[in-house]
Amino acid sequence: MVRVSATGIISLTFKMAKEMEQMEMLLMIIIAATWEDFVHFAETCFKNFGDRVKYWITINEPNLFVELAYIEGIFPPSHCSEPYGNCSVSNSNVEQLIAMHNMLLSHAKATKLYRECFQPKQGGFIGIVACAFMYEPMTDDELDREAASRALAFDLAWVFDPLVYGDYPPEMRHYHGNKLPTFSPEEVNYIKGSIDFIGINHYSTYYAEDCIHSSCTLVVGDGEIIGFSYITGERNGVLIGEQTGMVGMYVVPRGMEEIIDYVKKRYQNKPIFVLENGYAQQQEGIPVKDLLHDVKRIEFHKAYLASLATAIRNGADVRGYFIWTLMDDFEWLDGYSVGFGLYYVHRPTLKRIPKLSAKWYRNFLTNTTSTRPTSLQDKVVMSRTSSFRKKMS
Protein backbone atom coordinates (compact mmCIF):
# COMPACT_ATOMS: atom_id res chain seq x y z
CA MET A 1 0.00 0.00 0.00
CA VAL A 2 1.22 3.52 -0.75
CA ARG A 3 1.10 6.25 1.84
CA VAL A 4 -1.18 9.13 0.84
CA SER A 5 -2.66 12.13 2.56
CA ALA A 6 -6.30 11.37 3.32
CA THR A 7 -9.30 12.82 5.10
CA GLY A 8 -11.62 10.43 6.91
CA ILE A 9 -15.38 10.61 7.42
CA ILE A 10 -16.92 8.97 10.48
CA SER A 11 -20.49 7.60 10.60
CA LEU A 12 -22.13 7.32 14.01
CA THR A 13 -24.39 4.46 12.90
CA PHE A 14 -22.31 2.65 10.32
CA LYS A 15 -20.59 -0.70 10.56
CA MET A 16 -17.15 -0.87 12.14
CA ALA A 17 -17.12 -4.08 10.14
CA LYS A 18 -19.95 -5.82 8.35
CA GLU A 19 -19.75 -8.58 10.94
CA MET A 20 -20.99 -5.95 13.42
CA GLU A 21 -24.07 -5.01 11.40
CA GLN A 22 -26.36 -6.12 14.22
CA MET A 23 -24.82 -3.34 16.30
CA GLU A 24 -25.95 -0.82 13.70
CA MET A 25 -29.45 -2.29 13.82
CA LEU A 26 -29.43 -1.98 17.60
CA LEU A 27 -28.44 1.66 17.32
CA MET A 28 -31.20 2.25 14.79
CA ILE A 29 -33.72 0.69 17.17
CA ILE A 30 -32.49 3.00 19.91
CA ILE A 31 -32.98 5.96 17.57
CA ALA A 32 -36.56 4.91 16.92
CA ALA A 33 -37.18 4.59 20.65
CA THR A 34 -35.59 7.75 22.02
CA TRP A 35 -33.51 10.52 20.49
CA GLU A 36 -32.00 11.31 23.90
CA ASP A 37 -29.93 8.12 23.86
CA PHE A 38 -28.68 8.82 20.35
CA VAL A 39 -27.69 12.39 21.21
CA HIS A 40 -25.83 11.09 24.28
CA PHE A 41 -24.00 8.60 22.07
CA ALA A 42 -23.17 11.33 19.55
CA GLU A 43 -21.92 13.65 22.31
CA THR A 44 -19.60 10.92 23.56
CA CYS A 45 -18.12 10.58 20.08
CA PHE A 46 -17.77 14.34 19.58
CA LYS A 47 -15.99 14.70 22.93
CA ASN A 48 -13.56 11.84 22.42
CA PHE A 49 -12.79 11.98 18.72
CA GLY A 50 -13.74 15.47 17.54
CA ASP A 51 -10.18 16.75 17.71
CA ARG A 52 -9.28 14.29 14.92
CA VAL A 53 -12.56 13.76 13.07
CA LYS A 54 -13.60 16.63 10.82
CA TYR A 55 -16.49 14.99 8.95
CA TRP A 56 -19.38 13.38 10.82
CA ILE A 57 -22.29 11.32 9.48
CA THR A 58 -25.12 10.89 11.96
CA ILE A 59 -27.08 8.09 10.25
CA ASN A 60 -26.29 5.92 7.26
CA GLU A 61 -29.09 5.16 4.78
CA PRO A 62 -32.17 5.79 6.96
CA ASN A 63 -34.40 5.34 3.90
CA LEU A 64 -33.01 1.87 3.16
CA PHE A 65 -33.13 0.89 6.83
CA VAL A 66 -36.79 1.91 7.08
CA GLU A 67 -37.63 -0.11 3.98
CA LEU A 68 -35.97 -3.28 5.26
CA ALA A 69 -36.95 -2.98 8.93
CA TYR A 70 -40.38 -1.30 8.92
CA ILE A 71 -41.83 -2.05 5.47
CA GLU A 72 -40.54 -5.48 4.46
CA GLY A 73 -39.63 -6.50 8.01
CA ILE A 74 -36.57 -8.55 7.04
CA PHE A 75 -34.24 -6.59 9.35
CA PRO A 76 -34.74 -5.98 13.10
CA PRO A 77 -37.07 -4.99 14.63
CA SER A 78 -38.97 -6.90 11.88
CA HIS A 79 -42.11 -4.77 11.69
CA CYS A 80 -44.31 -5.13 8.61
CA SER A 81 -47.80 -5.87 7.36
CA GLU A 82 -49.45 -7.41 4.31
CA PRO A 83 -48.78 -7.26 1.42
CA TYR A 84 -45.18 -6.28 2.18
CA GLY A 85 -44.41 -9.09 4.58
CA ASN A 86 -45.74 -11.43 7.24
CA CYS A 87 -44.79 -9.98 10.63
CA SER A 88 -46.49 -10.19 14.00
CA VAL A 89 -46.84 -6.41 14.42
CA SER A 90 -46.94 -3.08 12.56
CA ASN A 91 -48.60 -1.26 9.69
CA SER A 92 -46.06 -0.82 6.91
CA ASN A 93 -47.84 2.17 5.41
CA VAL A 94 -47.72 4.13 8.68
CA GLU A 95 -44.90 2.95 10.92
CA GLN A 96 -42.19 3.52 8.31
CA LEU A 97 -43.17 7.20 8.27
CA ILE A 98 -42.87 7.43 12.05
CA ALA A 99 -39.52 5.63 12.12
CA MET A 100 -38.06 8.00 9.54
CA HIS A 101 -39.48 10.98 11.42
CA ASN A 102 -37.76 9.90 14.62
CA MET A 103 -34.44 9.32 12.87
CA LEU A 104 -34.51 12.75 11.25
CA LEU A 105 -35.29 14.41 14.58
CA SER A 106 -32.45 12.44 16.19
CA HIS A 107 -30.09 13.64 13.50
CA ALA A 108 -31.21 17.24 13.94
CA LYS A 109 -30.80 17.10 17.73
CA ALA A 110 -27.28 15.69 17.36
CA THR A 111 -26.43 18.39 14.81
CA LYS A 112 -27.76 21.12 17.12
CA LEU A 113 -25.55 19.82 19.91
CA TYR A 114 -22.51 19.61 17.64
CA ARG A 115 -22.94 23.10 16.26
CA GLU A 116 -23.51 24.70 19.65
CA CYS A 117 -20.90 22.86 21.71
CA PHE A 118 -18.24 21.36 19.44
CA GLN A 119 -18.15 22.77 15.92
CA PRO A 120 -16.89 26.26 16.89
CA LYS A 121 -13.76 24.76 18.46
CA GLN A 122 -13.29 21.60 16.39
CA GLY A 123 -14.17 23.15 13.04
CA GLY A 124 -15.76 20.04 11.57
CA PHE A 125 -18.75 19.31 9.37
CA ILE A 126 -21.83 17.16 9.92
CA GLY A 127 -24.30 15.52 7.56
CA ILE A 128 -26.35 12.42 6.82
CA VAL A 129 -26.20 9.76 4.08
CA ALA A 130 -29.09 8.36 2.05
CA CYS A 131 -29.31 5.41 -0.28
CA ALA A 132 -29.69 7.12 -3.66
CA PHE A 133 -31.01 5.09 -6.56
CA MET A 134 -31.71 6.98 -9.76
CA TYR A 135 -35.14 6.61 -11.38
CA GLU A 136 -35.71 7.22 -15.09
CA PRO A 137 -39.12 7.37 -16.82
CA MET A 138 -40.16 4.12 -18.49
CA THR A 139 -41.25 6.11 -21.57
CA ASP A 140 -41.17 9.73 -22.73
CA ASP A 141 -44.79 10.10 -21.67
CA GLU A 142 -45.31 12.93 -19.19
CA LEU A 143 -47.04 10.58 -16.73
CA ASP A 144 -43.96 8.37 -16.56
CA ARG A 145 -41.78 11.42 -16.12
CA GLU A 146 -43.93 12.41 -13.16
CA ALA A 147 -43.69 8.85 -11.83
CA ALA A 148 -39.87 9.01 -11.90
CA SER A 149 -39.97 12.39 -10.17
CA ARG A 150 -42.29 11.02 -7.47
CA ALA A 151 -40.05 7.99 -6.93
CA LEU A 152 -37.06 10.27 -6.32
CA ALA A 153 -39.09 12.45 -3.94
CA PHE A 154 -40.50 9.49 -1.97
CA ASP A 155 -37.07 7.88 -1.70
CA LEU A 156 -34.32 10.51 -1.58
CA ALA A 157 -36.08 13.82 -0.90
CA TRP A 158 -37.89 12.06 1.96
CA VAL A 159 -34.56 12.28 3.80
CA PHE A 160 -33.13 15.58 2.60
CA ASP A 161 -36.11 17.93 2.16
CA PRO A 162 -36.78 18.17 5.93
CA LEU A 163 -33.08 18.73 6.67
CA VAL A 164 -32.75 21.50 4.08
CA TYR A 165 -36.20 23.08 3.94
CA GLY A 166 -37.82 22.04 7.23
CA ASP A 167 -40.62 19.83 5.87
CA TYR A 168 -41.27 16.68 3.88
CA PRO A 169 -41.50 16.81 0.07
CA PRO A 170 -44.77 18.35 -1.18
CA GLU A 171 -45.14 15.25 -3.38
CA MET A 172 -45.37 13.14 -0.22
CA ARG A 173 -47.64 15.58 1.58
CA HIS A 174 -50.05 15.44 -1.36
CA TYR A 175 -50.42 11.65 -1.33
CA HIS A 176 -49.84 10.69 2.32
CA GLY A 177 -51.95 13.46 3.85
CA ASN A 178 -52.38 13.20 7.61
CA LYS A 179 -50.44 9.93 7.81
CA LEU A 180 -47.22 11.88 7.27
CA PRO A 181 -45.95 13.28 10.60
CA THR A 182 -45.56 17.01 11.07
CA PHE A 183 -42.78 19.04 12.64
CA SER A 184 -43.61 21.49 15.40
CA PRO A 185 -42.39 25.10 15.02
CA GLU A 186 -39.60 24.34 17.50
CA GLU A 187 -38.58 21.22 15.56
CA VAL A 188 -38.60 23.11 12.26
CA ASN A 189 -36.27 25.65 13.84
CA TYR A 190 -33.51 23.09 14.42
CA ILE A 191 -34.19 20.53 11.69
CA LYS A 192 -34.16 23.05 8.83
CA GLY A 193 -30.61 23.52 7.58
CA SER A 194 -29.25 20.77 9.84
CA ILE A 195 -26.69 19.42 7.35
CA ASP A 196 -23.39 20.87 6.19
CA PHE A 197 -23.19 18.41 3.31
CA ILE A 198 -25.26 15.79 1.51
CA GLY A 199 -24.04 12.22 1.48
CA ILE A 200 -25.33 9.65 -1.01
CA ASN A 201 -24.67 5.97 -1.64
CA HIS A 202 -25.30 5.23 -5.32
CA TYR A 203 -25.33 1.76 -6.83
CA SER A 204 -27.98 1.45 -9.51
CA THR A 205 -30.65 3.03 -11.71
CA TYR A 206 -34.21 1.85 -12.46
CA TYR A 207 -37.18 2.65 -14.66
CA ALA A 208 -40.34 4.16 -13.14
CA GLU A 209 -43.81 3.79 -14.67
CA ASP A 210 -46.92 5.70 -13.65
CA CYS A 211 -49.55 3.72 -11.76
CA ILE A 212 -51.90 6.55 -10.79
CA HIS A 213 -53.37 7.45 -14.16
CA SER A 214 -52.20 4.38 -16.06
CA SER A 215 -52.94 0.69 -15.78
CA CYS A 216 -49.94 -1.15 -14.37
CA THR A 217 -49.30 -3.84 -11.81
CA LEU A 218 -47.56 -2.56 -8.71
CA VAL A 219 -44.83 -4.72 -7.25
CA VAL A 220 -44.95 -5.40 -3.52
CA GLY A 221 -43.02 -2.57 -1.90
CA ASP A 222 -44.09 0.05 -4.43
CA GLY A 223 -47.49 1.78 -4.30
CA GLU A 224 -47.66 4.62 -1.84
CA ILE A 225 -44.25 3.59 -0.52
CA ILE A 226 -42.46 4.72 -3.67
CA GLY A 227 -44.87 7.28 -5.08
CA PHE A 228 -47.37 4.96 -6.80
CA SER A 229 -44.75 4.08 -9.39
CA TYR A 230 -43.88 0.70 -10.86
CA ILE A 231 -40.13 0.27 -10.39
CA THR A 232 -38.20 -2.15 -12.59
CA GLY A 233 -34.81 -2.72 -14.18
CA GLU A 234 -36.30 -3.94 -17.46
CA ARG A 235 -38.08 -2.36 -20.41
CA ASN A 236 -39.48 -4.33 -23.33
CA GLY A 237 -37.48 -7.35 -22.27
CA VAL A 238 -34.17 -5.45 -22.19
CA LEU A 239 -32.31 -4.74 -18.93
CA ILE A 240 -31.46 -1.14 -18.13
CA GLY A 241 -27.84 -2.22 -17.75
CA GLU A 242 -25.67 -5.25 -17.17
CA GLN A 243 -26.72 -7.25 -14.11
CA THR A 244 -24.10 -7.26 -11.35
CA GLY A 245 -23.48 -10.05 -8.87
CA MET A 246 -26.21 -8.70 -6.56
CA VAL A 247 -29.83 -9.19 -7.55
CA GLY A 248 -31.51 -5.98 -8.64
CA MET A 249 -28.34 -3.96 -9.21
CA TYR A 250 -27.39 -2.89 -12.73
CA VAL A 251 -24.44 -1.12 -14.31
CA VAL A 252 -25.86 2.22 -15.50
CA PRO A 253 -23.04 4.80 -15.37
CA ARG A 254 -25.22 7.69 -16.60
CA GLY A 255 -27.21 7.32 -13.39
CA MET A 256 -24.34 8.83 -11.41
CA GLU A 257 -24.43 12.08 -13.35
CA GLU A 258 -28.24 12.11 -13.22
CA ILE A 259 -28.52 11.61 -9.46
CA ILE A 260 -25.84 14.21 -8.75
CA ASP A 261 -27.61 16.66 -11.04
CA TYR A 262 -30.91 16.00 -9.24
CA VAL A 263 -29.36 16.67 -5.83
CA LYS A 264 -27.54 19.76 -7.13
CA LYS A 265 -30.73 21.32 -8.50
CA ARG A 266 -33.09 20.36 -5.65
CA TYR A 267 -30.75 21.54 -2.87
CA GLN A 268 -29.05 24.61 -4.38
CA ASN A 269 -25.78 22.79 -4.98
CA LYS A 270 -24.98 21.97 -1.39
CA PRO A 271 -21.62 20.14 -0.99
CA ILE A 272 -22.01 16.48 -1.96
CA PHE A 273 -20.06 13.37 -0.98
CA VAL A 274 -20.51 10.06 -2.78
CA LEU A 275 -19.90 7.78 0.20
CA GLU A 276 -20.53 4.43 -1.51
CA ASN A 277 -20.31 3.28 -5.11
CA GLY A 278 -19.28 -0.25 -5.98
CA TYR A 279 -19.53 -3.34 -8.16
CA ALA A 280 -20.95 -6.60 -6.76
CA GLN A 281 -19.23 -9.79 -7.85
CA GLN A 282 -20.60 -13.27 -7.25
CA GLN A 283 -18.07 -15.29 -5.26
CA GLU A 284 -19.62 -18.70 -4.72
CA GLY A 285 -18.13 -21.34 -7.01
CA ILE A 286 -15.79 -18.84 -8.72
CA PRO A 287 -12.03 -19.69 -8.82
CA VAL A 288 -9.92 -17.28 -6.77
CA LYS A 289 -7.80 -16.39 -9.80
CA ASP A 290 -10.95 -15.16 -11.56
CA LEU A 291 -12.04 -13.16 -8.53
CA LEU A 292 -8.64 -11.46 -8.45
CA HIS A 293 -8.82 -10.58 -12.15
CA ASP A 294 -11.81 -8.25 -11.68
CA VAL A 295 -11.72 -6.36 -14.95
CA LYS A 296 -15.45 -5.63 -14.80
CA ARG A 297 -15.00 -3.83 -11.49
CA ILE A 298 -12.35 -1.60 -13.06
CA GLU A 299 -14.61 -0.89 -16.03
CA PHE A 300 -17.45 -0.08 -13.61
CA HIS A 301 -15.47 2.49 -11.65
CA LYS A 302 -13.93 4.06 -14.72
CA ALA A 303 -17.39 4.56 -16.21
CA TYR A 304 -18.97 5.85 -13.00
CA LEU A 305 -16.08 8.19 -12.27
CA ALA A 306 -16.29 9.56 -15.81
CA SER A 307 -20.02 10.19 -15.28
CA LEU A 308 -19.26 11.89 -11.95
CA ALA A 309 -16.62 14.01 -13.64
CA THR A 310 -19.21 15.21 -16.14
CA ALA A 311 -21.50 16.26 -13.28
CA ILE A 312 -18.63 18.18 -11.68
CA ARG A 313 -17.79 19.92 -14.94
CA ASN A 314 -21.45 20.95 -15.09
CA GLY A 315 -21.10 22.69 -11.75
CA ALA A 316 -21.94 20.12 -9.06
CA ASP A 317 -20.05 20.79 -5.83
CA VAL A 318 -18.82 17.23 -5.25
CA ARG A 319 -16.24 17.10 -2.43
CA GLY A 320 -15.35 13.40 -2.40
CA TYR A 321 -15.89 9.89 -3.73
CA PHE A 322 -15.54 6.57 -1.92
CA ILE A 323 -15.42 3.10 -3.43
CA TRP A 324 -17.41 0.40 -1.69
CA THR A 325 -15.35 -1.32 -0.52
CA LEU A 326 -11.73 -1.79 0.52
CA MET A 327 -12.03 -5.53 1.05
CA ASP A 328 -14.64 -8.26 0.61
CA ASP A 329 -16.87 -8.30 3.67
CA PHE A 330 -20.10 -9.67 5.11
CA GLU A 331 -22.77 -8.15 2.88
CA TRP A 332 -26.00 -8.05 4.89
CA LEU A 333 -28.25 -11.00 4.07
CA ASP A 334 -25.99 -11.99 1.16
CA GLY A 335 -23.18 -12.83 3.56
CA TYR A 336 -19.93 -13.74 1.83
CA SER A 337 -21.66 -14.87 -1.38
CA VAL A 338 -20.97 -11.52 -3.07
CA GLY A 339 -17.97 -9.25 -2.87
CA PHE A 340 -17.49 -5.54 -3.51
CA GLY A 341 -13.89 -5.38 -2.32
CA LEU A 342 -10.72 -4.23 -3.99
CA TYR A 343 -9.05 -6.89 -1.83
CA TYR A 344 -9.95 -10.57 -1.69
CA VAL A 345 -10.02 -12.08 1.81
CA HIS A 346 -8.91 -15.70 2.19
CA ARG A 347 -11.32 -16.71 4.97
CA PRO A 348 -9.32 -19.56 6.58
CA THR A 349 -6.26 -17.32 7.10
CA LEU A 350 -7.84 -13.84 6.72
CA LYS A 351 -5.02 -12.97 4.32
CA ARG A 352 -5.90 -9.97 2.19
CA ILE A 353 -4.91 -10.24 -1.45
CA PRO A 354 -5.10 -7.21 -3.76
CA LYS A 355 -7.26 -7.68 -6.83
CA LEU A 356 -6.44 -6.11 -10.17
CA SER A 357 -8.84 -3.29 -9.25
CA ALA A 358 -6.80 -2.45 -6.12
CA LYS A 359 -3.70 -1.92 -8.23
CA TRP A 360 -5.64 0.15 -10.76
CA TYR A 361 -7.25 2.33 -8.08
CA ARG A 362 -3.94 2.87 -6.28
CA ASN A 363 -2.40 4.10 -9.53
CA PHE A 364 -5.41 6.28 -10.23
CA LEU A 365 -5.33 7.93 -6.79
CA THR A 366 -1.58 8.57 -6.84
CA ASN A 367 -1.37 9.31 -10.58
CA THR A 368 1.52 6.86 -10.82
CA THR A 369 0.19 4.52 -13.48
CA SER A 370 2.96 3.13 -15.64
CA THR A 371 0.82 3.40 -18.77
CA ARG A 372 -0.80 6.42 -20.35
CA PRO A 373 -4.62 6.67 -20.48
CA THR A 374 -5.75 4.63 -23.45
CA SER A 375 -9.27 5.99 -23.89
CA LEU A 376 -11.17 9.25 -23.68
CA GLN A 377 -12.94 7.85 -20.62
CA ASP A 378 -9.58 7.23 -18.87
CA LYS A 379 -8.45 10.77 -19.69
CA VAL A 380 -11.67 12.27 -18.29
CA VAL A 381 -11.35 10.29 -15.05
CA MET A 382 -7.67 11.09 -14.57
CA SER A 383 -8.25 14.79 -15.28
CA ARG A 384 -10.49 15.08 -12.21
CA THR A 385 -8.03 13.64 -9.65
CA SER A 386 -6.41 16.95 -8.72
CA SER A 387 -9.83 18.61 -8.43
CA PHE A 388 -11.02 15.98 -5.92
CA ARG A 389 -7.87 16.42 -3.83
CA LYS A 390 -8.22 20.21 -3.74
CA LYS A 391 -11.84 19.99 -2.58
CA MET A 392 -10.98 17.49 0.15
CA SER A 393 -8.06 19.54 1.50
N, C-alpha and C positions, 0 to 999 in steps of 0.2 A: 504494500500500500504506500502511496506517496503522501507526504505531509503537505496539507494545504490549509490556508486560512479559511475558517468556516464560522458561520453564525448559526446557532441552534435555536429551535423553537420547541417549547415544552407544552404538552397537553395535559391538563389536570385530570382528564378522564379517558386517556388513551392507554393502550397496552404497554407495559414495560417490556413484555414479550407476549406473543400470541398465546402462549401457554397460560398466561395470567388473565385471559379474557373474561373469566368469571368475576375477577375483581372489578373490571370495568362495569359489568352488569350490576354488581352490588352497588357501586357508586351511583349508577343511573337510578337504581331503585331508591337509594337514599335521596337523590335529587327530587324524585317524584313525591317522596314522603314529606320532606322538610327542607326548605332552602337554607335554614340556619346551619344545619350540619355541613352543607356544601360550602357555605361561606367560611365556616370555621376551618374546613379542610384547605380552602384556597388561601386563607390568611396564613396558615401554617407554612404553606409552600412559599408564599411571597416573603415571609420573614426569613426563612432559612436559605432560600436559593435566589432571591431577587437581586442580590449583588452580582450574580453571574448570568442569570437568565434575563434576556431583554425582550423576548417574544413569548407571550403566554396565550394558550388556547384553553378556554374554559371547558368546552364540551366538544367532542368529536362526533360528527354525523348524527345529531339528534333526530333528524328526519328519517334516517334509515333505522335507527334504534326504535323509534316509535312504530314504524311499519312492522318490524320483526317481533317486537315485544307486546304491542298493544293492538295491532290489527290482525296479523297472522298468528301471533301467540307462539312462535317457535323458539323465542328467546325468553329468559326470565324477565318479568314475573309470569309469563305465559297467560296473558289476558287476551281473549278474543271472543267472537260470536259468529254464528252462521251469517253469510256463507263463507266467511274468510277462514274459519277454522273451528275446531271442536274443543273448546276450553270449558272449564267449569264455571268461570265467572267472566263478566265484562260485557260491554257493548262496543264493538269495534268502531262504530260510527261516531261515538261520543267520547269514549275514554282516551282515544289517541289525541284528541284536541286538548283535553285537560292535561295529559302528560307533557305535551309540547309546551303548553302554557307555563307549567311549573318549571320546566327546564329553562325557558327563556327568562323567566323572572329570577331564577337562580343565577344565571349568567349575569344578568343586569346588576343584581346585588353584589356579586363578586367584583364586577367591574367598578361599581361605585366605591367599594372599599379600596380597591387598588388605586384608583385615581385620587382619592382623598388622602390615603395614608402612605402609599408606597411609590407611586409613579413620579411625584415631584422630586424625590431623592434618587430613585433608581433609574429613572429615565427610560423605562421600557414601554412596550406596546401590548395591547390585549385585544383578542378577537375570538371568533368562534368558527368552526369548520362544518360545512354541510356537504352531504353527498350530492353531487351535481351531475345528473344525467342530462344530456341534451335531447330535446324533443323536436322533431321536424314534422311538418304536415304530411299526411299520407298522400294527398293530392294538392293541386294548386287551388282547389276550391276554398273560398273564404271561410266556410264552416270548419274545414280541417285546419286552416291557419289559426282560427280562434281556439280550436281544440288543443293545438300545440302550445299556444300561449297560456291557456288555462292549466295545462299539465305543468308547465314551468312555474306558474304562480302557486299552484297547490303543492308543489314539491320543494322548490328552492326559495321562492319569495316568502313562503310560509315561515321560514327561519329568519330571513334577513329584513323583510319589510318592517316588522316590529322594532328591530334593533337599529334601524336607520330612520324610520318615519314615525314610530310610536304606535303603530296599529297593524293588524293583519291585512293582507292584500285585499283590495276591494272585490276582486274576483271571488275570493273565498267568502267574504261577507255576503255577497249577493246570493250565493247558493247554500251556505250553511245557516244563515240567519242567526237565530238566538242560540243555536247549539255551539257556536263559536264563542269562546270566552271573551270577556272585555277587560281592558286595563283601566284601573281607577286613575283619576288625575294625578295622584302621587306616583303611581307606577309608571305612567306615561313620562313623567318628569325624569325618571332615572333609566328607563329602558330605551327611550329615544336617543339615538346617537351613542349607544353603549358599546361600539366597536371601533377600534383604530384601524382595523384592516378586515378584509373578507377572505376567508379561507375556503377553498373548494377541493373536493376529491373527485376527479373526473376519470371515468373508465369507459363509458360507452354512450352510444346515441341510439334513439328509437324513433319509430314513426308514431304519430298520434292521429286518430280518426275521430271525428265528431260523433257523439252518441246522444246528443240532446235533440237535434233537429233532423237527424239521419237515422236510418235503421241499421244498427250494428249490434253485435253480440259482445257485451262487456265481459272481460275476463275477471275472475275473482281477484279482488284487490284493486280493481279500477273503480268505476262508478264515481260516487261523490268523494272517494278517497283521492282520486287523481284528476278531478275536474271533469267527470263524465266523459272521459276520453278513452278510446280503445288503444292500448299501448302494445306495440309489437315490433319485432325486429325483421319483419318480412313484408314484402309488397309484391303482389302478383307472382308469388312463388320464388322470389329472389330475395336473398338476405341483404340487409342494409350494409353489411360488411362481413369480412371473414370472421367466422366463429372462433373465439379463443378457447383455451382449455377450461374455462368456467362457463357453465350454462348461462345463456342470456347475456353474454358480453361479446361485443363485436368490435372489430377494428374499423373505426370511422374517424380518421384524423381530422377531417373538417369540423367535427363536433367540438374540438378544442377551441378553435377560433370562434365558433358560433356561441359557445357558452360564455367565453370571456367577453365577447361583444355584448351579450345579453346583460351580464353583470355590470359591465362598464356603463351602459346606457341607463339601466334601471337605478343605479346607485351613484350617479354623478362621478364615475371613475374613481371610486375609493380605491386605495391600495389593495392589490389582490395577491394572494399566495396560492399556488397550486401545490397542495400538500401531499396529494397522492395521485399518481398516474402510472399504471403498470400493465404488463402483459402476463396473462395467466397461461401456464403451460401444464398440460397433463403429465403426471409423473408415474402413475401406476403402470407397470409393464413396459416402461421405456428404458432402454439401455442408458447407463450413466454417460457414456461418451456422446450420445445424442442429446441428452439434457445439457451437457456442457457446451455443445455447439449450437447455441440458441440464436441463430441468425434472425429468426422471426422477431425475437425480442428487440434486437438492434434495429431492424426495419421499423418496428412499431414506434420506438422512441425517436428515431430520426424523423419519421413522418409527423408525430405529434409535436415535437419540438419545432419543426418547420411551421406547423399550423399556429403554434403559440407565438412564434416570431412574427408571423403576419399580423396577429392581433396586436402585438406590441408596436409594430411599425404603424398601425392604424390608430395608435394613441392610447391603448390600454396601459394603465399603470401597474404592470405586473412586477412584483418585487422578488419573487423567488419561485423555484420549481423543484419538486422532490419526486424522485422515482420511488414507487412501491415495488420492491423493497430491497434492502441491502442483501438479505439472505433468505432462502426458503424457510418458511415458518409454518405455524399451525393456523390454517386459514378457516376460522370459524367452523361451520358444520362440515366443510370440505376436508378438514384435517390436513394431512400431509399428501393428499391425493393430487393437489395442484400446487404449483410453485410460481411465485412472482419474482423470486430473488435473482440478484446478480451473482450470488454465490450459492453453490450447491452444498448442502449439509449431509455428510455421510452419517446417518443416524447412529450406527453402532459405536462410532468413535467420536462423533460430533466434529469431525474435521471439516473445515470450510474450504471449499475448492472454488476458485474463481472461474466463472463461465466466460465465454467469449465476450458477452455483453459487459462484464466487469472491466475487462481490458479496454474495450471500446469506450466505455463511459469515463474511465480514468483518463484516457488520452483526450477525450472531448473536454473534460473539466479543466485539465492542465494545459491544453493546447500543445501537447507534445507528441501528437500522432506522427509516426514515421512516414506516413504517406499523405499526399495532398488530397483534398476533397475531390472525389471523382464524379460528383453529380451536382446539379444546381441545388438540390435539396440539402446536400452536405454543406455547401457553401453558405446557404441561408442559415442553417443551424449554427455553424461555427461563427458566423458573423455576429451572433447575438451573445456570445459568451462574455465578452467584456462588459456589455450593457447590464447583464444579470449581476455581475460582480460589483459594479458601481452602485447599483440599487440596493444591494445587500450590505454594503459597507456603511 
